[in-house]
Amino acid sequence: MRMRTSSVAAAIFSSLDCFFLLRMSRKRKVLTLEERVSVIKKADSGTSCRAIASEIGVGKTQVQTIVKEKEDIMKRWEEGERSNVKYCKPRIAGYCDLDKIMWEWFTRARSKNIPVSGKMIQEKALMYAAELGHSEFIASNGWLARWQARHNVRMSILSGESGDVDKSVVEDWSKRLDSVCAGYKLQDIFNADETGLFYRALPSRSLVSKGDDCKGGKKSKERMTVLLACSAVGEKLTPLVIGHSAKPRCFKGLASTLCLPVTYSSNKKAWMTSDLFQQWLDKLNSKMKTENRSILLFIDNCSAHPDVTLSNIKLVFLPPNTTSKLQPCDAGIIQNVKLLFKKSLVRHVLFHMDEATSASEVAKKVNVLDAIMWSKDSWDNVKQISIQKCFINCGFPDQPVHVPVEDDENEEDEFDEFIAKYGMTKEEYCAMDDTLATTMTIEQNWKENLVSSLCFSEEVLESTDEDEDSSRSTSVITPGVAMHYLNELRDFAKIQNY
């Protein structure tokens, strides 16, 4: 009897030894971010954690942990973190202020297609650390590797000598776009982007060949920044226009800027800043709250776009250096607006040529109010179907809304003829201000500017525009006077058989 008991006990202990040996020999399987998102989707569809664990060959506890961390994992997925690397939780930076300013410096450099190496990042980090008083900071290779991991920066991007788009990043983003947009209707998916505009610029071959970045001089006073936003079905939001002066001379007859057909703001550079963008977001959020809508807003990751949480707007940042392929506004919408704006400018010059000795003399009399009106009119005339096609070309779902395609107005002849005199095509003319800075960028005095960029001050010019023609009348036109002018125009049209 004792021999039988001892043999049973030996068998049990032998089985336990085998079990523990198997447990010890089995290596924990680390899943990629894409695999973890797949686990979450299966769990959401009702599949049990045990069944999922058995299917992919991991422990049930690991699956439960993934489901528990669903919010954090999906956030990383939507923010564009690479899906083919093993997923791990990021470590918190030891020098948070330095980490933040280095990331801002990096994004600005890449937005201008400036080649950035790992050595350059380490040198800049040491300089900024000294400015911030971190005397013990060491920009080691280990720090650089951790900084890259925290911000999903790859060496292929760091060494980029050209501004070409990384195809693998675009393909990876296209795979996850459906899950990012899940739960939102097409009419609630928006894209917003800024563009610079030389509102007095006539065709100039030299301006195109130089790729003017508008770093100063007289040209910089003849520019403005316009923020455009629209939905995947073609809904257009009111443009935000940023000028140099808070009270241009041409606004003299206006009761306030609220009378304008756009939202107007100003600062000394006519640039978008994080404060201005935050104000625009707050107004849009209030509008969506009033309409009982929750929207998804895609924007690029420039430093002027803060990552904030809003009640009715969810921000999604596009991967760096991919906006030409992934952002609808850059896929043709902004170009369409600029083409229509340039047509208005050329039409204005041709109409007033008899009153001046040269085209440049007429263009010099164009003021900010003219530019605002033309910008709004150009935005209104962008066709809904054109916006829809730009969203589709960037990988967004096809539209269920079908808008009939209208024939283009037959007014190209004069415009093309005028442009041809300067040896340019209309595409070149419209692209002449594409490189115009719309946010703070890296300049020669980077040391002072970038350290102080976290508290960038918006010095608003209260003075009038120096270059605007003071002889132009800005008096308030009464309804009676307006009716008189309308009658005169009607009679003129009858005489000319219009």
C-alpha positions as CSV (number, residue, x, y, z in Angstrom):
1,M,0.0,0.0,0.0
2,R,2.9,2.3,0.9
3,M,4.6,1.5,-2.4
4,R,1.5,2.4,-4.4
5,T,1.1,5.8,-2.6
6,S,4.8,6.7,-3.1
7,S,4.6,5.8,-6.8
8,V,1.5,8.1,-7.2
9,A,3.2,10.9,-5.4
10,A,6.3,10.5,-7.6
11,A,4.1,10.7,-10.7
12,I,2.4,13.8,-9.5
13,F,5.7,15.6,-8.7
14,S,7.1,14.5,-12.1
15,S,4.0,16.1,-13.8
16,L,4.4,19.3,-11.8
17,D,8.1,19.5,-12.8
18,C,7.3,19.1,-16.4
19,F,4.6,21.8,-16.1
20,F,6.9,24.3,-14.5
21,L,9.7,23.5,-17.0
22,L,7.3,24.2,-19.9
23,R,6.1,27.4,-18.3
24,M,9.7,28.5,-17.8
25,S,10.8,27.6,-21.3
26,R,7.9,29.4,-23.0
27,K,9.0,32.8,-24.0
28,R,6.5,35.7,-23.7
29,K,5.3,36.8,-27.1
30,V,5.5,40.5,-27.6
31,L,2.8,41.8,-30.0
32,T,3.2,44.7,-32.4
33,L,0.9,47.7,-32.2
34,E,-1.1,46.5,-35.2
35,E,-1.6,43.0,-33.6
36,R,-2.8,44.7,-30.4
37,V,-5.3,46.8,-32.3
38,S,-6.5,43.5,-33.9
39,V,-6.9,42.0,-30.4
40,I,-9.0,45.0,-29.3
41,K,-11.3,44.7,-32.4
42,K,-11.9,41.0,-31.8
43,A,-12.7,41.7,-28.1
44,D,-15.1,44.5,-29.2
45,S,-16.8,42.1,-31.5
46,G,-17.6,39.7,-28.6
47,T,-14.8,37.1,-28.9
48,S,-13.7,35.9,-25.4
49,C,-10.2,36.7,-24.1
50,R,-9.5,32.9,-23.8
51,A,-10.4,32.3,-27.5
52,I,-8.3,35.3,-28.7
53,A,-5.3,34.1,-26.6
54,S,-5.6,30.6,-28.0
55,E,-5.8,31.9,-31.6
56,I,-2.8,34.1,-31.5
57,G,-0.7,32.0,-29.1
58,V,-0.4,34.2,-26.0
59,G,-1.7,34.0,-22.5
60,K,-5.2,35.1,-21.5
61,T,-3.8,37.6,-19.0
62,Q,-1.9,39.3,-21.8
63,V,-5.1,39.7,-23.8
64,Q,-6.9,41.1,-20.8
65,T,-4.1,43.6,-20.2
66,I,-4.4,44.7,-23.9
67,V,-8.2,45.2,-23.6
68,K,-7.7,47.1,-20.3
69,E,-5.2,49.5,-22.1
70,K,-7.5,49.9,-25.1
71,E,-7.8,53.7,-24.8
72,D,-4.0,54.3,-24.8
73,I,-3.3,51.7,-27.5
74,M,-6.0,53.2,-29.9
75,K,-4.6,56.7,-29.3
76,R,-1.2,55.6,-30.4
77,W,-2.7,53.9,-33.4
78,E,-4.6,57.0,-34.4
79,E,-1.6,59.3,-33.9
80,G,0.3,57.4,-36.5
81,E,2.8,55.4,-34.5
82,R,4.5,52.7,-36.5
83,S,2.5,49.5,-36.6
84,N,5.2,47.0,-37.4
85,V,7.4,47.5,-34.3
86,K,7.0,45.7,-31.0
87,Y,4.8,47.7,-28.8
88,C,6.0,48.9,-25.4
89,K,5.0,51.7,-23.1
90,P,7.1,54.9,-23.5
91,R,9.2,56.1,-20.7
92,I,8.6,59.6,-19.3
93,A,11.4,62.0,-20.2
94,G,13.6,63.2,-17.3
95,Y,13.8,66.8,-18.7
96,C,10.2,67.5,-19.9
97,D,10.8,71.1,-20.8
98,L,13.9,70.2,-22.9
99,D,12.1,67.3,-24.5
100,K,9.2,69.6,-25.5
101,I,11.4,72.3,-27.0
102,M,13.5,69.8,-28.9
103,W,10.4,68.3,-30.4
104,E,9.2,71.7,-31.5
105,W,12.6,72.5,-33.0
106,F,12.6,69.2,-34.9
107,T,9.0,69.6,-36.3
108,R,9.9,73.1,-37.5
109,A,13.0,71.9,-39.2
110,R,11.2,69.1,-41.0
111,S,8.4,71.4,-42.0
112,K,11.0,73.4,-44.0
113,N,12.7,70.1,-45.3
114,I,15.9,71.0,-43.4
115,P,18.1,67.8,-43.2
116,V,18.5,66.9,-39.5
117,S,21.0,64.4,-38.2
118,G,21.3,62.7,-34.9
119,K,24.5,64.6,-34.1
120,M,22.7,67.9,-34.8
121,I,19.9,66.9,-32.4
122,Q,22.5,66.2,-29.7
123,E,24.3,69.5,-30.2
124,K,21.0,71.5,-30.1
125,A,19.9,69.7,-27.0
126,L,23.1,70.7,-25.2
127,M,22.6,74.3,-26.2
128,Y,19.0,74.4,-25.1
129,A,19.8,72.5,-21.8
130,A,22.4,75.3,-21.0
131,E,19.7,77.9,-21.7
132,L,17.2,76.2,-19.5
133,G,19.7,75.7,-16.7
134,H,20.1,71.9,-16.9
135,S,23.8,71.8,-16.2
136,E,23.8,68.0,-15.5
137,F,22.2,67.0,-18.8
138,I,24.3,64.8,-21.1
139,A,23.2,64.4,-24.7
140,S,24.4,60.8,-24.9
141,N,23.6,58.3,-27.7
142,G,21.2,56.6,-25.2
143,W,19.3,59.8,-24.6
144,L,19.0,60.3,-28.4
145,A,17.7,56.8,-28.9
146,R,15.1,57.3,-26.1
147,W,14.1,60.7,-27.5
148,Q,13.6,59.1,-31.0
149,A,11.5,56.3,-29.5
150,R,9.3,58.7,-27.5
151,H,8.5,60.8,-30.6
152,N,8.5,58.0,-33.2
153,V,11.4,59.5,-35.1
154,R,13.3,57.2,-37.5
155,M,16.8,57.8,-38.9
156,S,15.5,57.6,-42.4
157,I,13.5,60.7,-41.6
158,L,16.4,62.3,-39.7
159,S,18.8,62.0,-42.6
160,G,16.3,63.1,-45.3
161,E,18.2,65.1,-47.8
162,S,15.1,65.5,-49.9
163,G,11.6,66.4,-49.1
164,D,10.2,63.2,-50.7
165,V,7.3,61.5,-48.9
166,D,8.0,58.2,-47.2
167,K,5.8,55.7,-49.1
168,S,5.8,53.2,-46.2
169,V,4.4,55.8,-43.9
170,V,1.7,56.7,-46.4
171,E,0.8,53.0,-46.8
172,D,0.8,52.4,-43.1
173,W,-1.5,55.4,-42.6
174,S,-3.9,54.3,-45.3
175,K,-4.3,50.9,-43.5
176,R,-5.4,52.6,-40.3
177,L,-7.5,55.4,-41.7
178,D,-10.7,53.4,-41.6
179,S,-10.3,52.6,-37.9
180,V,-9.4,56.3,-37.1
181,C,-12.6,57.4,-38.8
182,A,-14.8,54.7,-37.3
183,G,-17.9,56.1,-35.6
184,Y,-17.9,59.4,-37.6
185,K,-20.1,60.2,-40.5
186,L,-18.5,61.7,-43.6
187,Q,-20.1,65.0,-43.0
188,D,-18.3,65.1,-39.6
189,I,-14.8,64.4,-40.9
190,F,-12.9,67.7,-41.5
191,N,-9.5,68.9,-42.6
192,A,-8.0,72.3,-41.9
193,D,-4.8,73.9,-43.2
194,E,-3.1,77.3,-43.5
195,T,-1.7,78.8,-46.7
196,G,0.3,82.0,-47.3
197,L,-0.9,84.5,-49.9
198,F,0.8,87.4,-51.7
199,Y,-2.3,89.4,-52.3
200,R,-0.7,92.0,-54.6
201,A,1.7,89.7,-56.5
202,L,1.5,89.9,-60.3
203,P,3.2,87.1,-62.3
204,S,7.0,87.2,-61.8
205,R,9.4,84.6,-63.1
206,S,12.1,85.7,-60.7
207,L,9.8,85.3,-57.7
208,V,9.1,81.7,-58.7
209,S,12.7,80.7,-59.4
210,K,13.9,82.1,-56.1
211,G,11.2,80.3,-54.1
212,D,10.7,83.3,-51.9
213,D,10.2,82.3,-48.2
214,C,9.2,85.9,-47.2
215,K,11.7,86.4,-44.5
216,G,11.3,90.2,-44.5
217,G,11.4,93.2,-46.7
218,K,8.6,94.9,-48.4
219,K,7.0,91.8,-49.8
220,S,6.3,90.5,-46.3
221,K,4.0,93.4,-45.8
222,E,1.9,92.4,-48.8
223,R,1.1,88.9,-47.5
224,M,-1.5,87.3,-45.3
225,T,-2.2,83.8,-43.9
226,V,-5.5,82.1,-44.6
227,L,-6.8,79.1,-42.7
228,L,-9.3,76.9,-44.6
229,A,-11.4,74.0,-43.3
230,C,-13.9,71.8,-45.0
231,S,-15.6,68.4,-44.6
232,A,-15.4,65.2,-46.6
233,V,-18.8,66.0,-48.2
234,G,-17.8,69.6,-49.2
235,E,-19.1,71.7,-46.2
236,K,-16.9,74.8,-46.0
237,L,-16.2,76.6,-42.7
238,T,-15.7,80.4,-42.5
239,P,-12.0,81.2,-43.4
240,L,-9.7,82.7,-40.8
241,V,-7.5,85.5,-42.3
242,I,-4.4,86.7,-40.4
243,G,-2.9,90.0,-41.4
244,H,-0.2,92.4,-40.1
245,S,-2.4,95.2,-38.8
246,A,-5.2,95.1,-36.4
247,K,-6.7,98.3,-37.9
248,P,-5.8,98.6,-41.5
249,R,-6.7,101.9,-43.2
250,C,-9.2,100.1,-45.4
251,F,-11.2,99.1,-42.4
252,K,-12.0,102.7,-41.5
253,G,-15.6,102.5,-42.7
254,L,-16.4,99.2,-40.8
255,A,-18.1,99.2,-37.5
256,S,-15.9,96.3,-36.5
257,T,-14.1,93.3,-38.0
258,L,-17.3,91.2,-37.2
259,C,-18.8,92.8,-40.3
260,L,-16.3,91.0,-42.5
261,P,-17.3,87.8,-44.3
262,V,-14.3,86.0,-42.7
263,T,-12.8,85.8,-39.2
264,Y,-10.0,88.3,-39.1
265,S,-7.0,88.4,-36.7
266,S,-3.5,89.9,-36.8
267,N,0.0,89.8,-35.5
268,K,3.3,91.4,-36.6
269,K,4.3,88.4,-38.8
270,A,0.8,87.6,-40.2
271,W,1.5,84.0,-39.0
272,M,-0.6,81.4,-37.4
273,T,0.3,80.9,-33.7
274,S,-0.8,78.3,-31.2
275,D,-2.9,81.0,-29.4
276,L,-4.8,82.0,-32.6
277,F,-5.4,78.3,-33.5
278,Q,-6.6,77.6,-30.0
279,Q,-9.1,80.5,-30.3
280,W,-10.3,79.2,-33.7
281,L,-10.7,75.7,-32.2
282,D,-12.7,77.0,-29.3
283,K,-15.1,78.9,-31.6
284,L,-15.5,75.9,-33.8
285,N,-16.1,73.7,-30.8
286,S,-18.9,76.0,-29.6
287,K,-20.5,75.9,-33.0
288,M,-20.5,72.1,-33.1
289,K,-21.8,72.0,-29.5
290,T,-24.7,74.3,-30.6
291,E,-25.4,72.0,-33.6
292,N,-25.1,68.9,-31.4
293,R,-22.3,67.5,-33.6
294,S,-19.0,65.7,-32.8
295,I,-16.4,66.0,-35.5
296,L,-13.1,64.6,-36.4
297,L,-10.5,67.2,-37.5
298,F,-7.4,66.2,-39.4
299,I,-4.5,68.7,-39.2
300,D,-0.7,68.6,-39.8
301,N,1.7,68.4,-36.8
302,C,3.2,71.9,-37.0
303,S,4.1,73.7,-33.8
304,A,1.2,76.2,-34.1
305,H,-1.3,73.3,-33.7
306,P,-1.5,72.4,-30.0
307,D,-2.7,69.0,-29.0
308,V,-5.8,69.8,-26.9
309,T,-8.9,68.0,-25.7
310,L,-12.3,69.5,-26.7
311,S,-15.8,68.3,-26.0
312,N,-17.0,68.2,-29.6
313,I,-13.8,68.1,-31.7
314,K,-11.3,65.2,-31.8
315,L,-8.0,66.2,-33.3
316,V,-6.0,63.8,-35.5
317,F,-2.4,64.8,-36.5
318,L,-1.2,63.6,-39.8
319,P,2.3,61.9,-40.0
320,P,5.2,64.3,-40.5
321,N,6.2,65.2,-44.1
322,T,3.2,63.5,-45.7
323,T,0.7,66.2,-46.1
324,S,1.1,66.4,-49.9
325,K,-0.2,62.8,-50.1
326,L,-2.5,62.6,-47.1
327,Q,-4.0,66.0,-46.5
328,P,-7.0,66.9,-48.7
329,C,-6.4,70.6,-48.5
330,D,-2.9,70.1,-50.0
331,A,-4.3,67.7,-52.6
332,G,-5.9,70.4,-54.7
333,I,-8.3,72.4,-52.5
334,I,-5.9,75.2,-51.6
335,Q,-4.6,75.3,-55.2
336,N,-8.1,75.8,-56.4
337,V,-8.7,78.7,-54.0
338,K,-5.4,80.3,-55.1
339,L,-6.3,80.0,-58.8
340,L,-9.7,81.7,-58.2
341,F,-8.0,84.4,-56.1
342,K,-5.4,85.1,-58.8
343,K,-8.1,85.4,-61.4
344,S,-9.8,88.0,-59.3
345,L,-6.6,89.9,-58.9
346,V,-5.8,89.8,-62.7
347,R,-9.5,90.7,-63.5
348,H,-9.2,93.7,-61.2
349,V,-5.9,94.8,-62.9
350,L,-7.3,94.4,-66.4
351,F,-10.4,96.4,-65.4
352,H,-8.4,99.3,-64.1
353,M,-5.6,99.4,-66.6
354,D,-7.0,102.5,-68.3
355,E,-6.6,104.4,-65.0
356,A,-2.9,103.6,-64.6
357,T,0.3,103.6,-66.5
358,S,1.2,100.0,-65.5
359,A,-0.2,96.8,-64.1
360,S,2.0,97.1,-61.0
361,E,0.6,100.5,-60.3
362,V,-2.9,99.0,-60.2
363,A,-1.8,96.1,-58.0
364,K,-0.2,98.5,-55.5
365,K,-3.6,99.9,-54.7
366,V,-5.0,96.5,-53.7
367,N,-5.6,96.5,-50.0
368,V,-6.4,93.9,-47.3
369,L,-10.1,94.4,-47.6
370,D,-9.9,93.6,-51.3
371,A,-7.9,90.5,-50.5
372,I,-10.4,89.4,-47.9
373,M,-13.3,89.8,-50.2
374,W,-11.6,87.9,-53.0
375,S,-10.5,85.1,-50.6
376,K,-14.0,84.6,-49.4
377,D,-15.4,84.7,-52.9
378,S,-12.8,82.2,-54.1
379,W,-13.6,79.9,-51.2
380,D,-17.3,80.1,-51.9
381,N,-16.7,79.2,-55.6
382,V,-14.7,76.0,-54.8
383,K,-17.1,73.2,-56.0
384,Q,-18.3,70.6,-53.6
385,I,-17.4,67.8,-55.9
386,S,-13.8,69.1,-56.1
387,I,-13.5,68.9,-52.3
388,Q,-15.0,65.4,-52.2
389,K,-12.5,64.2,-54.9
390,C,-9.5,65.6,-52.9
391,F,-10.7,63.6,-49.8
392,I,-11.1,60.4,-51.9
393,N,-7.6,60.9,-53.4
394,C,-6.2,61.0,-49.9
395,G,-7.7,57.7,-48.9
396,F,-10.9,58.7,-47.3
397,P,-14.0,56.7,-48.0
398,D,-16.0,57.4,-51.2
399,Q,-18.9,59.8,-50.8
400,P,-22.5,58.8,-50.9
401,V,-23.4,62.4,-51.9
402,H,-23.2,63.1,-55.6
403,V,-23.1,66.6,-56.8
404,P,-23.5,67.4,-60.6
405,V,-20.3,68.6,-62.2
406,E,-20.8,72.1,-63.6
407,D,-19.1,73.4,-66.6
408,D,-16.3,75.8,-65.9
409,E,-17.0,79.4,-66.8
410,N,-15.5,80.5,-70.1
411,E,-13.3,83.2,-68.7
412,E,-9.9,81.6,-69.1
413,D,-8.8,83.5,-72.2
414,E,-8.0,86.9,-70.7
415,F,-6.4,85.3,-67.6
416,D,-4.2,82.9,-69.6
417,E,-3.2,85.7,-72.0
418,F,-2.2,88.0,-69.2
419,I,-0.1,85.3,-67.5
420,A,1.6,84.4,-70.8
421,K,3.0,87.9,-71.1
422,Y,5.2,87.2,-68.1
423,G,6.4,83.9,-69.5
424,M,4.5,81.8,-66.9
425,T,1.8,79.2,-66.7
426,K,-1.1,79.6,-64.4
427,E,0.1,76.7,-62.3
428,E,3.4,78.5,-61.7
429,Y,1.6,81.8,-60.9
430,C,-0.6,80.1,-58.4
431,A,2.3,78.3,-56.8
432,M,4.5,81.3,-56.4
433,D,3.6,81.7,-52.7
434,D,3.4,78.0,-51.8
435,T,6.7,78.3,-49.8
436,L,5.4,81.3,-47.9
437,A,5.8,80.7,-44.1
438,T,2.5,80.5,-42.2
439,T,3.9,79.6,-38.8
440,M,7.1,80.3,-36.9
441,T,10.1,78.7,-38.6
442,I,13.8,78.3,-38.0
443,E,15.8,81.5,-38.6
444,Q,19.4,82.6,-38.1
445,N,18.7,83.8,-34.6
446,W,17.3,80.4,-33.7
447,K,19.0,80.4,-30.2
448,E,16.8,83.2,-28.9
449,N,13.7,82.5,-30.9
450,L,13.4,78.8,-30.3
451,V,14.0,79.0,-26.5
452,S,11.4,81.7,-26.2
453,S,8.9,80.0,-28.6
454,L,7.0,78.4,-25.8
455,C,5.8,81.8,-24.8
456,F,5.7,83.4,-28.3
457,S,4.2,86.9,-27.9
458,E,1.7,88.2,-30.5
459,E,2.6,91.8,-30.9
460,V,-0.3,93.3,-32.8
461,L,0.3,96.3,-35.0
462,E,-2.2,99.0,-34.2
463,S,-0.9,101.3,-37.0
464,T,-2.4,101.4,-40.4
465,D,-0.9,99.7,-43.5
466,E,1.9,101.9,-44.8
467,D,1.6,100.6,-48.4
468,E,-2.1,100.9,-48.9
469,D,-3.2,103.7,-51.1
470,S,-4.5,106.5,-48.8
471,S,-6.4,108.2,-51.6
472,R,-9.0,105.4,-51.9
473,S,-12.3,106.3,-50.3
474,T,-13.2,104.3,-47.2
475,S,-16.3,106.3,-46.2
476,V,-19.5,104.4,-45.3
477,I,-21.8,103.9,-48.2
478,T,-25.5,104.4,-47.3
479,P,-28.3,102.2,-48.7
480,G,-29.5,105.1,-50.8
481,V,-26.0,105.6,-52.4
482,A,-25.7,101.9,-52.9
483,M,-29.0,101.8,-54.7
484,H,-27.9,104.7,-56.9
485,Y,-24.8,102.8,-57.9
486,L,-26.8,99.7,-58.7
487,N,-29.1,101.7,-61.0
488,E,-26.1,103.1,-62.7
489,L,-24.6,99.6,-63.2
490,R,-27.9,98.4,-64.6
491,D,-28.1,101.2,-67.1
492,F,-24.5,100.6,-68.1
493,A,-25.3,96.9,-68.7
494,K,-28.2,97.7,-70.9
495,I,-26.1,100.1,-73.0
496,Q,-23.4,97.4,-73.4
497,N,-26.0,94.7,-74.2
498,Y,-24.8,92.5,-71.3
